[in-house]
Structures are given as C-alpha cells and as structure tokens.
C-alpha cells in the first residue's frame, strides 16, 4: 500500500506543528518557573539557518548551549549524509 504524496506532506506539517508547540510551551514553562527566583540562570541555544546561536544570562550556560547545538548540527549532517 502506497501513501500518497499529499498524505506525507500533511503528516510532516502535523509533526512540525507539534514540534513548535512543544518548544514554545517549554520556553513558557521555563520563564514561568524562573520568574520568582532572584538568582536564576538561563541559557538557550539553537540553530537559525546556518548559524548557531545562544542566549542567556550566564556565560557558562551559553557556552554549553552553543556546544550542544553544534554537536546537534554535526549529528544532523552525518545522519543526512548517511541517508543519501
């Protein structure tokens, strides 16, 4: 049984929406969880296009976030090349 191209696109769109909802809800929960703390440290890393970025209020956490993001990009490229 073959799955139509239209069906695959709909599933991909649904997965992207679920991913975005999870990321946004996670950021909101982190912000709400740290809103009462005075000495909270936050670090966030990610990839925007070909650029690895990091945000936060603690230099050590930003470095860790950027390192993890770079590792994730490397793994993504390796898995992509392996699939070709």
Backbone torsions as a table, in degrees:
resi	resn	phi	psi	omega
1	UNK	NA	123.7	-179.9
2	UNK	-95.0	142.3	176.2
3	UNK	-93.8	132.2	-178.5
4	UNK	-68.4	157.7	-179.9
5	UNK	-62.9	-37.3	179.8
6	UNK	-63.1	-39.1	179.3
7	UNK	-66.3	-39.2	178.5
8	UNK	-65.0	-40.9	179.7
9	UNK	-63.8	-41.9	179.2
10	UNK	-62.7	-40.1	178.7
11	UNK	-66.4	-39.7	178.4
12	UNK	-64.8	-42.2	177.8
13	UNK	-61.4	-41.2	179.2
14	UNK	-64.3	-41.3	178.9
15	UNK	-65.3	-39.4	178.0
16	UNK	-64.3	-42.8	179.5
17	UNK	-63.7	-42.4	178.2
18	UNK	-62.1	-42.8	178.3
19	UNK	-61.5	-44.6	178.6
20	UNK	-63.5	-42.0	179.4
21	UNK	-62.9	-41.9	179.0
22	UNK	-64.6	-42.3	-179.8
23	UNK	-65.2	-47.3	-178.9
24	UNK	-64.0	-42.7	179.5
25	UNK	-66.9	-34.1	176.7
26	UNK	-65.4	-42.2	178.1
27	UNK	-64.0	-43.5	179.0
28	UNK	-61.6	-43.3	179.5
29	UNK	-63.9	-39.1	178.0
30	UNK	-64.5	-44.2	-179.9
31	UNK	-64.0	-44.6	179.7
32	UNK	-66.1	-37.3	-179.3
33	UNK	-68.5	-29.3	-178.2
34	UNK	-100.8	3.6	-175.3
35	UNK	-67.6	-29.7	-178.7
36	UNK	-90.7	-17.1	-177.1
37	UNK	-81.0	139.1	-178.8
38	UNK	-86.5	-34.7	-176.3
39	UNK	-110.7	37.2	-179.2
40	UNK	-77.3	145.6	178.6
41	UNK	-117.3	132.5	-177.0
42	UNK	-129.0	137.4	174.3
43	UNK	-140.7	138.2	-179.1
44	UNK	-138.8	134.3	176.8
45	UNK	-130.8	153.5	179.4
46	UNK	-170.2	-173.7	-178.4
47	UNK	-125.6	127.5	174.0
48	UNK	-120.6	105.7	-175.0
49	UNK	64.3	-129.8	179.5
50	UNK	-89.4	4.4	-174.0
51	UNK	-105.6	134.6	174.0
52	UNK	-91.6	128.1	-177.6
53	UNK	-125.2	158.6	176.3
54	UNK	-145.9	139.3	178.4
55	UNK	-129.9	156.0	175.4
56	UNK	158.5	-179.0	179.7
57	UNK	-114.4	7.9	178.6
58	UNK	-131.7	118.8	-176.7
59	UNK	-57.4	-36.8	-179.9
60	UNK	-65.2	-43.2	178.7
61	UNK	-67.5	-34.7	177.8
62	UNK	-65.6	-42.0	177.7
63	UNK	-61.1	-44.3	179.1
64	UNK	-63.0	-42.8	-179.8
65	UNK	-63.2	-40.5	179.5
66	UNK	-68.7	-40.8	178.2
67	UNK	-62.1	-45.1	178.2
68	UNK	-62.9	-39.8	178.8
69	UNK	-64.2	-41.5	178.3
70	UNK	-64.0	-42.0	177.7
71	UNK	-61.3	-41.1	179.1
72	UNK	-65.2	-39.2	177.7
73	UNK	-64.0	-43.4	179.1
74	UNK	-61.6	-44.7	178.1
75	UNK	-63.1	-40.3	178.5
76	UNK	-61.0	-46.2	-179.9
77	UNK	-63.6	-42.6	179.4
78	UNK	-62.9	-44.0	178.6
79	UNK	-66.6	-36.4	178.2
80	UNK	-65.0	-45.9	179.7
81	UNK	-65.7	-33.4	179.1
82	UNK	-69.0	-31.6	-177.8
83	UNK	-77.4	-19.6	-178.6
84	UNK	-75.4	NA	NA
